Amino acid sequence: DHLLPPNLLPLSLRRQEEPEWLKELKNKIHIRLIESQRLLNFVPKHSSRVSAEPSMVSTVSAYSDELAQLMQQKFKEYGTISQSLDRTFPIRVVKQQPSADVTDEQLRHQLSELEANRSRLIEVGLLDKEEDSEVQIQPQDIDESTKNALSVYVEDVERKLSVFAEIASKIELLKKIINNKFAYSYKEINFSKEKGFVFTTLFNSSLSNSKTLSPTDLSSGEQHELVLLYELLFKVQPNSLVLIDEPELSLHVGWQVQFLKDLQEITQLADLDILMATHSPDIIQDRWDLTVELKRPEK
């Protein structure tokens, strides 16, 4: 039940010409394999020597650094859009035509929604707390002279924060699933633009007893789960067919029971199709309708 690269296939199979239907299928579908060995990764050495060999690093550490870079890229994009909009804000306010369609109540609701979105982005580490300039608008503050400026302000902030929409949803789902699973060992995951994954261990529900952990301090089962979920959310392009080899590796039974439900949330957000090879009935649970048994062809 393992997939072999072409160079390891028997000669008799390698000589066979690929059927047209398979060529057509491969051209239409992007396929990604998530292998059973997923805790170590080859990365190039940072060296001026041309012959520098790649080295093995912890995958969870590599993905932590990668996520930090993704978050920083989005923050830079946010900054670029902010500068452009802020520069033209006065002239756009002056040219804005008064709108009778937007009521004071609707404007207050829009401002409230923006603050809730800002708080959400701070919670997942995409915005810094000190940059959170809360706008507390009282009912008496909104009149005809301020409505135009506030309408332009709302449109601008919605456009700025939309930069984070996709990555924020993925981080939120990753955080929800991981913290649900890591709670048994008193570990918690958060995120920052500088470090990517930020792990803490918490005992006796006291912040004074919390301790920062490195990604490699996680158990092998925790690393397997985090690497798998990260790959599905951040490394697989939409509309892909994902092949997962033995997702149950190092996962205790409680996690296996929840696995399909977690996958359903991920596939809805990331728009994926998934094909798994598993030996675990705990992964399958009551969804035997989704399974195909692999067996020898009948003679």
C-alpha positions in Angstrom: 0.0 0.0 0.0 3.0 2.3 -0.5 3.7 4.5 -3.5 7.0 3.8 -5.3 8.8 6.4 -7.4 9.2 5.4 -11.1 12.9 4.5 -10.7 12.0 1.9 -8.1 9.3 0.1 -10.1 10.0 -3.3 -11.6 11.5 -3.1 -15.1 8.5 -4.8 -16.6 6.3 -1.9 -15.3 8.7 0.8 -16.2 8.7 -0.3 -19.9 5.0 -0.1 -20.2 3.8 3.0 -21.9 1.6 5.3 -19.9 -2.0 5.0 -21.0 -3.6 8.1 -22.5 -6.3 8.3 -19.9 -3.6 8.4 -17.2 -1.6 11.1 -19.0 -4.8 13.2 -19.4 -5.8 12.7 -15.7 -2.3 13.7 -14.5 -2.4 16.9 -16.7 -5.8 17.9 -15.2 -5.2 17.2 -11.5 -2.4 18.5 -9.3 -1.3 15.7 -7.0 0.6 16.1 -3.7 1.9 13.2 -1.7 2.3 13.5 2.1 4.6 10.7 3.0 4.7 8.6 6.2 8.2 9.9 7.0 7.4 13.6 7.6 9.4 14.7 10.6 12.7 15.5 8.9 13.2 17.7 5.8 16.1 18.2 3.4 17.1 21.9 3.2 20.0 23.5 1.3 22.9 24.6 3.4 23.6 28.4 3.4 27.1 28.2 2.0 29.0 29.9 -0.8 30.4 26.5 -1.9 28.7 25.1 -5.0 29.0 21.6 -3.7 27.3 22.3 -0.3 25.2 19.3 0.5 21.6 19.7 1.8 21.1 19.0 5.5 18.3 17.3 7.4 16.3 19.5 9.7 13.2 19.1 11.8 10.2 19.6 9.6 8.2 21.3 12.3 11.1 23.9 12.8 11.3 24.5 9.0 7.6 25.0 8.8 7.6 27.4 11.8 10.2 29.6 10.0 8.2 29.3 6.7 5.0 30.5 8.4 6.8 33.4 10.0 8.0 34.5 6.5 4.4 34.1 5.1 3.1 36.3 7.9 5.8 38.9 7.3 5.0 39.0 3.6 1.3 39.6 4.3 2.2 42.4 6.8 4.4 44.1 4.3 1.6 43.9 1.7 -0.7 45.4 4.3 1.8 48.2 4.9 2.1 49.0 1.2 -1.7 49.2 0.7 -2.0 51.3 3.9 0.6 53.9 2.7 -1.1 54.2 -0.6 -4.6 54.6 0.8 -3.5 57.0 3.6 -1.7 59.2 1.1 -4.9 59.7 -1.0 -7.4 59.7 1.9 -7.9 63.5 2.2 -8.7 64.0 -1.5 -11.0 61.0 -1.6 -12.9 62.4 1.4 -13.3 65.8 -0.3 -14.5 64.2 -3.5 -16.9 61.7 -1.8 -20.5 62.4 -2.6 -22.8 62.5 0.4 -24.7 59.2 0.7 -28.1 59.1 2.2 -28.2 55.3 1.9 -25.9 54.7 4.8 -27.6 55.3 8.2 -25.7 56.2 11.4 -26.6 52.8 12.8 -25.1 51.0 9.8 -22.0 53.1 10.1 -21.6 52.3 13.8 -22.1 48.6 13.0 -19.4 48.7 10.3 -16.9 50.3 12.6 -17.7 47.7 15.3 -17.1 44.9 12.7 -13.7 46.4 11.8 -12.6 46.5 15.4 -13.7 42.9 15.9 -11.7 41.9 12.8 -8.6 43.8 14.1 -8.8 42.0 17.4 -9.0 38.7 15.6 -5.9 39.5 13.6 -4.0 40.5 16.7 -5.1 37.2 18.3 -3.5 35.2 15.5 -0.3 37.3 15.5 -0.8 39.1 12.2 -1.2 42.6 13.7 0.7 44.0 16.7 -1.3 45.0 19.7 0.3 48.4 19.9 -0.8 49.2 16.4 -4.4 48.6 17.3 -5.8 52.1 17.2 -9.3 51.5 18.5 -12.0 53.8 17.2 -14.6 54.4 19.8 -17.4 56.3 18.0 -20.2 57.5 20.1 -23.7 58.1 18.6 -23.3 61.9 19.0 -20.0 61.8 17.1 -21.7 60.9 13.8 -23.2 63.8 11.9 -23.4 64.8 8.2 -20.0 66.4 8.4 -18.3 63.3 9.7 -20.3 60.6 7.8 -18.4 61.0 4.6 -15.0 60.8 6.2 -16.0 57.7 8.2 -17.5 56.0 5.1 -14.2 56.4 3.3 -12.3 55.3 6.4 -14.5 52.1 6.6 -13.9 51.2 3.0 -10.1 51.8 3.4 -9.7 49.6 6.5 -11.8 46.8 5.0 -9.5 46.8 2.0 -6.3 46.9 4.2 -7.5 44.0 6.4 -8.7 41.9 3.5 -5.0 41.2 2.8 -5.0 38.9 5.8 -8.4 37.1 5.2 -7.1 33.8 3.8 -4.0 33.4 6.0 -6.0 34.4 9.1 -8.7 31.8 8.5 -6.0 29.1 8.0 -4.1 30.1 11.2 -7.3 30.1 13.2 -8.3 26.6 12.1 -4.8 25.3 12.7 -4.8 26.9 16.2 -8.3 25.5 17.0 -7.4 21.9 16.0 -3.9 21.8 17.5 -4.9 23.3 20.8 -7.8 20.9 21.1 -5.4 18.0 20.7 -2.5 19.4 22.7 -4.6 20.3 25.8 -4.0 16.8 27.2 -0.3 17.6 27.7 -0.9 21.2 28.8 0.6 22.6 25.6 -0.7 25.6 23.6 0.2 27.0 20.2 0.1 30.6 19.3 1.7 32.5 16.4 4.0 35.4 15.7 5.5 37.1 12.7 9.0 36.7 14.1 8.9 33.1 15.2 6.0 31.4 13.4 4.9 28.7 15.9 5.0 29.8 19.5 4.5 26.9 22.0 4.0 27.2 25.7 3.3 24.6 28.4 1.0 25.6 31.1 0.5 23.9 34.5 -2.1 24.5 37.2 -3.8 27.0 34.9 -1.4 29.7 36.1 0.4 32.1 33.7 3.3 32.3 36.1 3.9 28.6 35.5 4.0 28.8 31.7 7.2 27.9 29.9 8.1 28.5 26.2 8.9 25.4 24.2 10.8 25.0 20.9 9.0 23.1 18.1 11.4 20.1 18.6 10.3 19.9 22.3 7.0 18.4 21.0 6.4 14.7 21.1 6.8 12.8 17.8 3.0 12.4 17.7 2.4 16.1 18.2 5.0 16.9 15.5 3.3 14.4 13.1 -0.1 16.0 13.6 1.2 19.6 13.3 3.2 18.8 10.1 0.3 17.1 8.5 -2.2 19.8 9.2 0.3 22.6 8.2 0.9 20.9 4.8 -2.8 20.5 4.1 -3.5 24.2 5.0 -0.4 26.0 3.7 1.5 23.9 1.2 -1.1 22.3 -1.0 -2.6 24.4 -3.8 -6.4 24.5 -4.2 -8.2 21.9 -6.2 -5.4 19.3 -5.6 -5.7 15.6 -4.9 -3.7 14.9 -1.7 -2.4 11.4 -1.1 -1.7 10.8 2.6 0.3 7.7 3.7 -0.6 6.3 7.1 -2.1 9.4 8.8 -2.4 7.4 12.0 1.4 7.3 12.6 2.3 8.3 16.2 -1.3 9.5 16.9 -3.1 8.1 19.9 -6.5 6.7 19.5 -8.3 9.9 20.7 -6.7 11.9 17.9 -7.5 9.2 15.3 -11.2 9.3 16.2 -11.3 13.0 15.5 -9.2 12.9 12.4 -11.8 12.7 9.7 -13.8 15.5 11.3 -10.7 17.7 11.3 -10.1 16.8 7.6 -13.6 17.9 6.7 -13.0 21.4 8.1 -9.7 21.6 6.3 -11.0 20.5 2.9 -13.8 23.0 3.1 -11.4 25.8 3.8 -8.6 24.7 1.5 -10.7 23.2 -1.3 -8.9 19.8 -1.5 -9.7 16.2 -2.3 -7.9 13.6 -0.1 -7.1 9.9 -0.6 -5.6 8.1 2.4 -3.9 4.7 2.9 -4.5 3.6 6.4 -4.5 0.5 8.6 -6.5 2.1 11.4 -10.2 1.5 11.9 -10.1 4.3 14.4 -9.4 6.7 11.6 -12.4 5.4 9.6 -14.9 5.3 12.5 -18.4 4.9 11.0 -17.4 6.1 7.5 -16.8 2.7 5.9 -18.8 4.0 3.0 -15.7 6.1 2.1 -13.3 3.1 2.0 -12.0 0.8 -0.7 -10.3 -2.4 0.5 -6.9 -3.2 -1.1 -6.5 -6.9 -1.8 -4.9 -9.2 -4.3 -6.7 -9.7 -7.6 -8.7 -12.9 -7.7 -7.2 -15.7 -9.8 
